Amino acid sequence: MNTHDKSSVLRSIRRELWEPIFAVLIGVGLVMLMQPWSIQVYGYSFSVLLLGVLGYSVAGKLPKE
């Protein structure tokens, strides 16, 4: 992998891109947790919520630019 490839990969890994995605994932996990209709959706809610929180924590440490 040359330096041009590395810089393009690093530019695509930015906080502005990933923080909103994981924030939406946290919201989806909360909705899944509080819905009263499906036990299967409820069963996956903690995993989705945990993935969103962990991803948001990691995304907060990514560079802004």
N, C-alpha and C positions, 0 to 999 in steps of 0.2 A: 504494500500500500504506500503510495507516494504522499508527499505533503499536501498536494491539492485535494486528494481524497479525504485525508484526515480533517482538513479545515472545513470541507463541505459537510462532513458528518458532525463535527463539533458545532457548526452553525445551526444545524437542524435540531440539536439538543439544547433548547433554550427554555428558560423558566416561563416566559410569556405563552408558550405553546402548551406546556404540560400542566401548569397549575389549574387553568380552567377545566381541562379534561378531567382531572382527578377531583376537582370540586363538584363537578356534575356527577361523577361516580359516587361520591359521598352522599349526595342528594338522592340518587337512585337507590342506594343502599338503605337510607332512612325510610323512603317511601315503601320499599319492599318489606322493611321491618314492621311498619305500622299498618299495612293493608290487612283486612280481615277475611279475604276470600280464598286464598290458596296457601296451604301448608307447605307446598314445594317451594313457592317463591319466598316464603318466610324462612325456610331452611337455608336458602342461599344468601339471605340478606346479610348475615354477619360476615360471610366471606367477601362479598362485594364491598361492604362498608370498611372492612379491614384493608382490603386492597386499595381503596380510595384514600384512606388515611395514611397508609405507608407510602403510597405514590406521591401524595401531596407533601409529605415530609421530605422525601428525596428531591422532589421538584423544587422545593424551597431552597435547596443548596446548589442548584444549577446556576450557571451564569445568566445574567440578564440579557446580554447581547450575544 
